[in-house]
Amino acid sequence: MLKKNLLFLILLLIISTINYAQKNNWSGYGAVGYKYYNRLVLNHYNQETYYEGKIQADIEFSKKIEGQLDLRGNSVDNSMKLREATIKFEISDYLNLKVGNIKKPFGYEYLVNEEELIPIERSYVQESLAEYGYGGRAVSLMAYHKYSDKHPEFPFSYYLSIFRDNSLFTGIVSRFEYHIDQFGIGLNYMFENKGGDYKISTYGFGGGIFTESNDLNASMELFLVQDPFESNRRKLLGNDEKVFSFGGKISASYFFEMDEEFLKGIEPVILLSSFTPDTDVTDNQVIQLVTGANFYLHKKVRARINGDLRLTKNQYNSDYSTQDSRLNLQIQMTFE
Protein backbone atom coordinates (compact mmCIF):
# COMPACT_ATOMS: atom_id res chain seq x y z
CA MET A 1 0.00 0.00 0.00
CA LEU A 2 2.84 2.38 0.86
CA LYS A 3 4.50 1.76 -2.53
CA LYS A 4 1.23 2.38 -4.36
CA ASN A 5 0.66 5.62 -2.46
CA LEU A 6 4.21 6.74 -3.17
CA LEU A 7 3.85 5.96 -6.88
CA PHE A 8 0.58 7.90 -6.98
CA LEU A 9 2.28 10.93 -5.39
CA ILE A 10 5.15 10.73 -7.87
CA LEU A 11 2.78 10.59 -10.83
CA LEU A 12 0.79 13.49 -9.37
CA LEU A 13 4.03 15.48 -9.05
CA ILE A 14 4.94 14.78 -12.68
CA ILE A 15 1.50 15.73 -14.00
CA SER A 16 1.37 18.89 -11.89
CA THR A 17 4.86 19.95 -12.95
CA ILE A 18 4.15 19.38 -16.64
CA ASN A 19 0.93 21.39 -16.43
CA TYR A 20 2.98 24.44 -15.40
CA ALA A 21 5.57 23.94 -18.12
CA GLN A 22 5.41 25.63 -21.51
CA LYS A 23 6.68 22.61 -23.43
CA ASN A 24 7.37 18.97 -22.60
CA ASN A 25 8.66 15.88 -24.32
CA TRP A 26 8.17 12.24 -23.33
CA SER A 27 10.80 9.59 -23.96
CA GLY A 28 11.87 6.24 -22.57
CA TYR A 29 12.31 2.59 -23.34
CA GLY A 30 11.05 -0.90 -22.57
CA ALA A 31 12.99 -4.15 -22.73
CA VAL A 32 12.51 -7.84 -22.04
CA GLY A 33 15.28 -10.38 -21.88
CA TYR A 34 16.70 -13.73 -20.87
CA LYS A 35 20.02 -14.53 -19.15
CA TYR A 36 21.84 -17.81 -18.81
CA TYR A 37 24.65 -17.82 -16.22
CA ASN A 38 27.57 -20.16 -15.75
CA ARG A 39 26.78 -20.87 -12.10
CA LEU A 40 26.41 -23.81 -9.76
CA VAL A 41 22.68 -24.43 -9.53
CA LEU A 42 23.04 -25.36 -5.83
CA ASN A 43 24.28 -21.84 -5.04
CA HIS A 44 22.44 -19.62 -7.53
CA TYR A 45 19.81 -19.74 -10.22
CA ASN A 46 21.56 -20.12 -13.54
CA GLN A 47 18.72 -18.74 -15.67
CA GLU A 48 16.46 -15.75 -15.40
CA THR A 49 14.00 -13.74 -17.44
CA TYR A 50 13.66 -10.02 -16.84
CA TYR A 51 11.94 -6.86 -17.98
CA GLU A 52 12.69 -3.19 -17.41
CA GLY A 53 11.48 0.19 -18.53
CA LYS A 54 11.85 3.93 -18.26
CA ILE A 55 9.52 6.89 -18.70
CA GLN A 56 11.21 10.27 -18.89
CA ALA A 57 9.63 13.71 -19.07
CA ASP A 58 11.79 16.59 -20.34
CA ILE A 59 10.10 19.81 -19.36
CA GLU A 60 10.87 23.25 -20.76
CA PHE A 61 9.87 26.09 -18.43
CA SER A 62 11.68 28.72 -20.49
CA LYS A 63 14.52 28.89 -23.03
CA LYS A 64 17.01 28.90 -20.17
CA ILE A 65 15.37 26.56 -17.63
CA GLU A 66 14.51 22.90 -18.15
CA GLY A 67 13.54 20.03 -15.90
CA GLN A 68 13.69 16.26 -16.11
CA LEU A 69 11.76 13.55 -14.29
CA ASP A 70 12.75 9.92 -14.77
CA LEU A 71 10.68 6.91 -13.64
CA ARG A 72 12.24 3.42 -13.77
CA GLY A 73 10.86 -0.04 -13.17
CA ASN A 74 12.17 -3.59 -13.51
CA SER A 75 11.33 -7.17 -12.64
CA VAL A 76 13.65 -7.15 -9.60
CA ASP A 77 11.81 -4.36 -7.77
CA ASN A 78 8.47 -5.02 -9.50
CA SER A 79 7.61 -1.37 -8.91
CA MET A 80 8.24 2.09 -10.35
CA LYS A 81 10.78 4.42 -8.74
CA LEU A 82 11.69 8.04 -9.27
CA ARG A 83 15.28 7.66 -10.50
CA GLU A 84 16.01 11.25 -11.42
CA ALA A 85 14.62 14.69 -10.73
CA THR A 86 16.81 17.46 -12.10
CA ILE A 87 16.65 21.11 -13.08
CA LYS A 88 18.96 22.54 -15.75
CA PHE A 89 19.95 26.18 -16.17
CA GLU A 90 21.61 27.47 -19.34
CA ILE A 91 23.89 30.25 -18.10
CA SER A 92 25.72 30.82 -21.39
CA ASP A 93 26.77 29.01 -24.56
CA TYR A 94 29.63 27.38 -22.63
CA LEU A 95 28.17 26.99 -19.13
CA ASN A 96 25.18 24.99 -17.90
CA LEU A 97 24.16 24.11 -14.37
CA LYS A 98 22.28 20.99 -13.35
CA VAL A 99 21.04 20.06 -9.87
CA GLY A 100 19.38 16.79 -8.91
CA ASN A 101 19.97 13.07 -8.51
CA ILE A 102 22.33 12.61 -11.45
CA LYS A 103 25.09 10.29 -12.65
CA LYS A 104 28.67 10.93 -11.59
CA PRO A 105 30.56 11.61 -14.84
CA PHE A 106 33.48 9.28 -14.05
CA GLY A 107 34.41 7.54 -17.29
CA TYR A 108 33.08 7.64 -20.83
CA GLU A 109 30.35 5.05 -20.14
CA TYR A 110 28.64 7.21 -17.52
CA LEU A 111 28.02 9.92 -20.09
CA VAL A 112 25.74 7.47 -21.92
CA ASN A 113 22.22 6.53 -20.81
CA GLU A 114 21.54 2.85 -20.17
CA GLU A 115 19.14 2.50 -23.08
CA GLU A 116 21.74 3.99 -25.44
CA LEU A 117 24.53 1.58 -24.49
CA ILE A 118 25.72 -0.52 -27.41
CA PRO A 119 26.44 -3.59 -25.21
CA ILE A 120 23.41 -4.63 -23.17
CA GLU A 121 25.15 -3.99 -19.83
CA ARG A 122 27.88 -1.67 -18.65
CA SER A 123 31.38 -3.15 -18.57
CA TYR A 124 32.54 -5.12 -15.52
CA VAL A 125 35.23 -2.56 -14.74
CA GLN A 126 32.71 0.30 -14.79
CA GLU A 127 30.29 -1.62 -12.55
CA SER A 128 33.11 -2.39 -10.11
CA LEU A 129 34.14 1.26 -9.94
CA ALA A 130 30.51 2.26 -9.31
CA GLU A 131 30.43 -0.08 -6.29
CA TYR A 132 33.34 1.94 -4.87
CA GLY A 133 31.39 5.16 -5.47
CA TYR A 134 33.22 6.11 -8.69
CA GLY A 135 30.01 6.11 -10.68
CA GLY A 136 26.31 5.65 -10.08
CA ARG A 137 24.05 8.47 -8.98
CA ALA A 138 24.05 11.00 -6.17
CA VAL A 139 22.40 14.32 -5.35
CA SER A 140 24.72 16.72 -7.13
CA LEU A 141 25.33 20.22 -8.41
CA MET A 142 27.06 20.05 -11.78
CA ALA A 143 28.58 22.71 -14.01
CA TYR A 144 29.09 21.39 -17.52
CA HIS A 145 29.34 21.99 -21.23
CA LYS A 146 28.97 19.32 -23.92
CA TYR A 147 30.84 19.89 -27.15
CA SER A 148 28.76 20.68 -30.22
CA ASP A 149 29.89 21.16 -33.81
CA LYS A 150 27.76 24.32 -33.72
CA HIS A 151 30.65 25.89 -31.75
CA PRO A 152 33.84 24.56 -33.40
CA GLU A 153 35.77 27.45 -31.87
CA PHE A 154 35.40 25.75 -28.45
CA PRO A 155 36.40 22.07 -28.96
CA PHE A 156 36.00 21.13 -25.29
CA SER A 157 33.55 19.36 -23.01
CA TYR A 158 33.80 19.61 -19.24
CA TYR A 159 31.88 18.33 -16.21
CA LEU A 160 32.46 19.46 -12.64
CA SER A 161 30.13 17.93 -10.08
CA ILE A 162 29.84 18.30 -6.30
CA PHE A 163 27.83 15.44 -4.76
CA ARG A 164 26.47 14.02 -1.54
CA ASP A 165 24.81 10.62 -1.11
CA ASN A 166 23.05 8.72 1.66
CA SER A 167 26.14 6.57 2.36
CA LEU A 168 27.79 9.63 3.97
CA PHE A 169 30.04 10.17 0.94
CA THR A 170 30.72 13.73 -0.20
CA GLY A 171 32.97 14.51 -3.10
CA ILE A 172 33.93 16.16 -6.34
CA VAL A 173 33.97 14.58 -9.81
CA SER A 174 35.64 16.28 -12.75
CA ARG A 175 35.93 15.31 -16.41
CA PHE A 176 37.59 17.22 -19.21
CA GLU A 177 37.43 16.33 -22.93
CA TYR A 178 39.19 17.70 -25.99
CA HIS A 179 37.53 17.00 -29.35
CA ILE A 180 39.17 16.71 -32.77
CA ASP A 181 36.36 16.18 -35.29
CA GLN A 182 34.89 12.78 -34.36
CA PHE A 183 37.73 11.88 -31.99
CA GLY A 184 38.16 12.88 -28.37
CA ILE A 185 40.49 12.60 -25.39
CA GLY A 186 38.97 12.46 -21.89
CA LEU A 187 40.49 12.79 -18.40
CA ASN A 188 38.84 12.21 -15.00
CA TYR A 189 39.67 13.02 -11.40
CA MET A 190 37.44 12.24 -8.43
CA PHE A 191 37.78 12.84 -4.71
CA GLU A 192 35.37 11.45 -2.12
CA ASN A 193 35.24 11.73 1.64
CA LYS A 194 33.20 9.65 4.05
CA GLY A 195 32.24 11.13 7.41
CA GLY A 196 30.74 9.50 10.45
CA ASP A 197 32.59 7.35 12.98
CA TYR A 198 35.02 5.90 10.44
CA LYS A 199 36.23 8.78 8.31
CA ILE A 200 38.27 8.26 5.19
CA SER A 201 39.19 10.18 2.04
CA THR A 202 39.94 8.50 -1.29
CA TYR A 203 40.57 9.56 -4.87
CA GLY A 204 40.73 8.14 -8.38
CA PHE A 205 41.95 8.91 -11.89
CA GLY A 206 40.74 7.88 -15.33
CA GLY A 207 41.56 8.69 -18.91
CA GLY A 208 41.18 7.50 -22.45
CA ILE A 209 40.33 8.16 -26.06
CA PHE A 210 37.10 7.71 -27.98
CA THR A 211 35.50 8.22 -31.36
CA GLU A 212 31.84 8.72 -32.24
CA SER A 213 30.20 8.77 -35.67
CA ASN A 214 27.00 7.55 -37.30
CA ASP A 215 28.62 4.16 -37.96
CA LEU A 216 31.64 3.70 -35.69
CA ASN A 217 31.73 3.94 -31.91
CA ALA A 218 34.92 2.99 -30.06
CA SER A 219 36.70 3.86 -26.81
CA MET A 220 39.70 2.87 -24.70
CA GLU A 221 40.06 3.83 -21.03
CA LEU A 222 42.31 3.18 -18.02
CA PHE A 223 41.45 3.74 -14.34
CA LEU A 224 43.39 3.88 -11.09
CA VAL A 225 41.25 4.39 -7.98
CA GLN A 226 41.58 4.00 -4.23
CA ASP A 227 39.22 1.41 -2.75
CA PRO A 228 37.35 3.24 0.06
CA PHE A 229 36.05 0.11 1.79
CA GLU A 230 39.21 -1.99 1.90
CA SER A 231 41.25 1.15 2.67
CA ASN A 232 38.99 1.90 5.63
CA ARG A 233 39.17 -1.71 6.89
CA ARG A 234 42.96 -1.69 6.80
CA LYS A 235 43.07 1.73 8.43
CA LEU A 236 41.10 0.35 11.38
CA LEU A 237 43.60 -2.53 11.62
CA GLY A 238 46.48 -0.06 11.69
CA ASN A 239 47.77 -1.06 8.24
CA ASP A 240 48.49 1.00 5.14
CA GLU A 241 45.16 2.51 4.06
CA LYS A 242 46.18 3.17 0.46
CA VAL A 243 44.61 0.25 -1.41
CA PHE A 244 44.41 0.95 -5.14
CA SER A 245 42.47 -0.83 -7.86
CA PHE A 246 43.37 -0.78 -11.55
CA GLY A 247 41.11 -1.37 -14.53
CA GLY A 248 40.90 -0.84 -18.24
CA LYS A 249 38.55 -1.43 -21.14
CA ILE A 250 38.42 -1.35 -24.93
CA SER A 251 35.15 -1.41 -26.86
CA ALA A 252 34.15 -1.01 -30.48
CA SER A 253 31.06 -1.34 -32.66
CA TYR A 254 30.19 -0.66 -36.28
CA PHE A 255 26.75 -0.18 -37.81
CA PHE A 256 26.02 -1.87 -41.16
CA GLU A 257 22.91 -0.39 -42.74
CA MET A 258 20.36 -2.77 -44.25
CA ASP A 259 17.16 -2.18 -46.18
CA GLU A 260 15.02 -5.24 -45.45
CA GLU A 261 11.45 -5.05 -44.17
CA PHE A 262 12.36 -6.39 -40.72
CA LEU A 263 16.08 -5.67 -40.66
CA LYS A 264 17.33 -2.08 -40.95
CA GLY A 265 20.83 -2.65 -39.66
CA ILE A 266 23.31 -4.95 -37.90
CA GLU A 267 25.75 -3.64 -35.33
CA PRO A 268 28.47 -6.07 -34.17
CA VAL A 269 30.04 -5.16 -30.82
CA ILE A 270 33.12 -6.26 -28.91
CA LEU A 271 34.28 -5.23 -25.43
CA LEU A 272 37.35 -6.29 -23.46
CA SER A 273 37.91 -5.22 -19.86
CA SER A 274 40.20 -6.14 -17.00
CA PHE A 275 39.94 -5.28 -13.31
CA THR A 276 42.47 -5.84 -10.51
CA PRO A 277 40.98 -5.00 -7.08
CA ASP A 278 44.39 -4.59 -5.38
CA THR A 279 47.45 -3.52 -7.36
CA ASP A 280 49.68 -5.14 -4.71
CA VAL A 281 48.03 -8.52 -5.40
CA THR A 282 48.05 -8.75 -9.18
CA ASP A 283 47.06 -12.44 -9.11
CA ASN A 284 43.54 -11.29 -8.17
CA GLN A 285 41.96 -10.34 -11.47
CA VAL A 286 38.78 -10.44 -13.55
CA ILE A 287 39.01 -10.38 -17.35
CA GLN A 288 35.83 -9.79 -19.35
CA LEU A 289 35.21 -10.41 -23.04
CA VAL A 290 31.85 -9.43 -24.52
CA THR A 291 30.96 -10.22 -28.13
CA GLY A 292 27.59 -9.86 -29.76
CA ALA A 293 25.43 -7.81 -32.08
CA ASN A 294 22.40 -5.55 -32.22
CA PHE A 295 19.83 -6.30 -34.93
CA TYR A 296 17.74 -3.23 -35.77
CA LEU A 297 14.26 -4.41 -36.74
CA HIS A 298 13.25 -0.73 -36.83
CA LYS A 299 15.03 2.50 -36.02
CA LYS A 300 13.65 2.24 -32.47
CA VAL A 301 13.41 -1.56 -32.05
CA ARG A 302 16.44 -3.79 -31.74
CA ALA A 303 17.06 -7.43 -30.87
CA ARG A 304 20.33 -7.90 -28.96
CA ILE A 305 22.63 -10.78 -28.09
CA ASN A 306 25.74 -10.62 -25.88
CA GLY A 307 28.06 -13.43 -24.91
CA ASP A 308 29.81 -12.24 -21.73
CA LEU A 309 32.85 -14.37 -20.81
CA ARG A 310 34.29 -13.56 -17.36
CA LEU A 311 37.60 -15.12 -16.32
CA THR A 312 38.23 -14.82 -12.58
CA LYS A 313 41.47 -15.67 -10.80
CA ASN A 314 42.90 -15.23 -7.29
CA GLN A 315 46.33 -15.67 -5.70
CA TYR A 316 45.40 -19.11 -4.35
CA ASN A 317 44.59 -20.62 -7.75
CA SER A 318 46.64 -20.77 -10.93
CA ASP A 319 43.59 -21.37 -13.14
CA TYR A 320 40.92 -18.96 -14.28
CA SER A 321 37.29 -19.69 -13.47
CA THR A 322 34.42 -18.89 -15.84
CA GLN A 323 32.02 -18.46 -12.92
CA ASP A 324 29.37 -15.76 -13.57
CA SER A 325 29.90 -15.72 -17.33
CA ARG A 326 26.59 -15.22 -19.09
CA LEU A 327 24.57 -15.18 -22.28
CA ASN A 328 22.20 -12.22 -22.49
CA LEU A 329 19.33 -11.96 -24.97
CA GLN A 330 17.13 -8.87 -25.15
CA ILE A 331 14.66 -7.05 -27.32
CA GLN A 332 14.35 -3.32 -26.71
CA MET A 333 12.11 -0.54 -27.94
CA THR A 334 12.65 3.18 -27.41
CA PHE A 335 10.27 6.08 -27.89
CA GLU A 336 10.30 9.86 -27.88
FENWO-V920420 format. One record per run of one state. SS is the DSSP state (alpha for helix, beta for strand, coil for the rest). FROM is the first residue (numbers start at 1). TO is the last residue. Records with the same first field share a line. If there is no record, write none. Layout:
SS->FROM-TO, FROM-TO
This chain:
coil->1-1, 21-22, 38-46, 61-64, 75-78, 93-94, 104-107, 112-113, 117-123, 132-136, 146-148, 152-155, 165-168, 181-182, 195-199, 213-215, 227-227, 237-243, 261-262, 277-284, 299-300, 314-320, 322-325, 336-336
alpha->2-20, 108-111, 114-116, 124-131, 149-151, 228-236
beta->23-37, 47-60, 65-74, 79-92, 95-103, 137-145, 156-164, 169-180, 183-194, 200-212, 216-226, 244-260, 263-276, 285-298, 301-313, 321-321, 326-335
